[in-house]
Amino acid sequence: MIRKIDINSEVFQLEFEITKKFTDEVVKKFNLFYNPDEDINESIQRGLTRNQLVYGEKFCPCFMVMGKTLEEQKQNSENRLCPCTPALKNEIPNSGNCHCGIFCTFEKANQLLEANHSSNFVSTKSKLTKELCMGRNVLIIDDFIKDI
């Protein structure tokens, strides 16, 4: 049976803050960087929080948790506890980020950031002027305005 979790509950919100601290510690301990896409990070942190409340462990939210009891779940090598061994030993060193995408190398985080920024270019021909950009985090390059 799947246990329903109210993400607006005080219990969830408190555990969510603990999970954010946990992922901060993972970043520091393993010299990693967060994905520059904050929506991805929050989604994974919420999934970790949910799994902590449901299973009592921060199982990776990108994979199904196998086993009926916590003991079975911990012993099943298919279940990934965050930060998981496959991510630390294979995924991050080889592709620059874990399967979930929350933890990245410096190079991968910059690559993702650049890819995101290049999609944010807006031509000044679309009537977006320097005056309209005042107060926004933008960089004006020749005929383009880039959100930063």
Protein Blocks (a to p, Z undefined) as FASTA:
>chain_A
ZZdddfkbmklmmmmmmmmmmmmmmmmmnopaddfblklmmmmmmmmmmmmmmnopacdf
kbccedjbfklmmmmmkbccdddfklmmmmmmmnopafkomaccfklmmmmmmmmmmmmp
ccfklopafklmgoiacddehjbccdZZ
